[in-house]
Amino acid sequence: MSEITFNANLREKAGKGAARACRREGRVPAVIYGGKKNAVNISLHPVELEKALDLRDFYKSVITISLNGKSEKVICKDVQFDPVSDMPIHVDFMRN
């Protein structure tokens, strides 16, 4: 399996409007949930995400997300794609 690491930024707000604002800034909104902790809204750099999505075992890999100097181990549960451009528009991660 590949070693996948994302450098993420924290998103202050949740919801459709906040996700659209994140996309206007050129980032991909995402969420980390599970592990009996509160969900964390983050944003990812689209180039990093697209390179990782090209990997054969992306959905099976344990992914490290660096956020504010801390790292979390997650797995990808879902990626939503734009139906026209086929670009990722949202990612769901679940804690290990």
N, C-alpha and C positions, 0 to 999 in steps of 0.2 A: 504494500500500500504506500501511497505517496504521503509526504509530509506537507500538509497544507496549512498555511498561516495567513490570517487576515489582520490588518491593522484597521480597527474600526473606530468610529466616532460615536459618541453618545448623542441620541436625539432626545430633546426635552419633552416634546409633545407626541401624542399618539393619535391615530385616526387618519381618515382619508385626506384631509387638508394638509396635515403635517407630512404625510407621505408624498403628496404631490409637490410640496415645497422642497422636500429633500431631492426629488427627481429633477426639479428645476435647477438646483445647485450642482447637478451633474453626478449625484451619488445614488446608490441603490438602497432603499430602506429595507431593514431586516429586523427580526425579533429573536431573542433568545428566551426560551421558556423551559419549565420543568425543574426537576431537582428540589422540589418543595421550597423554591425561592420565587420571588416576584419576577414577572417578565421584564426584560430590559430591551428598550427600543434602541437600535443602533443603525448606522449607515455604513456602507462599504464602498470602496473605490471600484467602479465598474470594470476597469481593465484587470485588476486582480481577480475579480469574480469570474470574468469570462475565461481567463487562463485556467482557473481551477475547474470550471465547468467542462473544459475540453479534456480533462483527465478522465481516463477510463473508469477508475474506481472512486469518483468523487462522492457518490451517494453512500458508499460503504466506508469511507475514510473517517478517522477521527480528526477533526479540524481544531486548530488552536486559534482562538480569537483574542488578540491583544486589545485591551480597552483600559485606558487611563493607567497604564503601568501594570495592570493585572492581566493574567491570561486565564481563559476558560477553555476546557475541552468540550466540544460539542459534536453532534452529527447533524447533517442536513436532512430535514424531514420533507421540505417542499420548496420548489422554486417556481414562481409564477412568471410567465413570459408574455410579452406583448404579442398579440395575434398577428400584427402586421409586420413589425420589424424583427420579431423573434429575439428581442433583447430581454434580459432579466429585469423584472420590475419589482419583485419582492422575494425575500428569502426567509424561510422559517428554520431556525436551528433549535435542537433540543439538547439540554445538558446531559452529560454522561453520568 
